[in-house]
């Protein structure tokens, strides 16, 4: 039995992905803070909605999908009630496995996960790390749970804050770039709808080429960059304005902010 505690947007996306992958509603349960939210999940997916304590007692895998600021209160509520042998998977940004383990019975395995919003369309990037009591079998269970909603990569927990900055926040950087490119199209006289369609399809096409070709992004960019052409003129301006350096500093700032939030 899998229980998703805190079935908000990310929790619900994982829930729906797991069901699409073939698990039965009877194999899943969830918790929700508000009754109207609970009723919606029950009606939409046919799953059982329970209290946090009941989920902790009954589930063999607990997915903690609450907000980071709510994790401490949740762990105090359920920690003493989690049986030995339960796998705990945390999806809360910045919360270390050691912090979770402090609130659990001895030797309960914890796997820390950072995913991102494309989980909603089964294109998530999820990175997982083992806590001090989690072994190969626990990482495999986490991978089985997350694979239906995207790609899964194992990393050391020391890199989780970097992963949060790079892929957890990553979609926002691409949306920001799309926004800027659409504005550029409007500046050049293009209708907004047409500019948006062109930029989105360019982004999708570029992403698929990156994923499926196996080519390094430098080679793919060079293939578009003709001598003396339009693309190199644009690249020169990007370099002149320090866009590459700004990206490096932005992602480093996101990593640093993640560490601050984790430290309270």
Secondary structure, DSSP 8 states (H G I E B T S, - for coil): -EEEES-SHHHHHHHHHHHHTT--GGGEEEE-SSHHHHHHHHHHH--EE--HHHHHHH-SEEEE-S-GGGHHHHHHHHGGG--TT-EEEE--TT--HHHHHHTS-TT--EEEEE--GGGGGT-EEEEEEE-TT--HHHHHHHHHHHHTTEEEEE--GGGHHHHIIIIITHHHHHHHHHHHHHHHHHHTT--HHHHHHHHHHHHHHHHHHHHHH---HHHHHHHH--TTSHHHHHHHHHHHTTHHHHHHHHHHHHHHHHHHHHT-
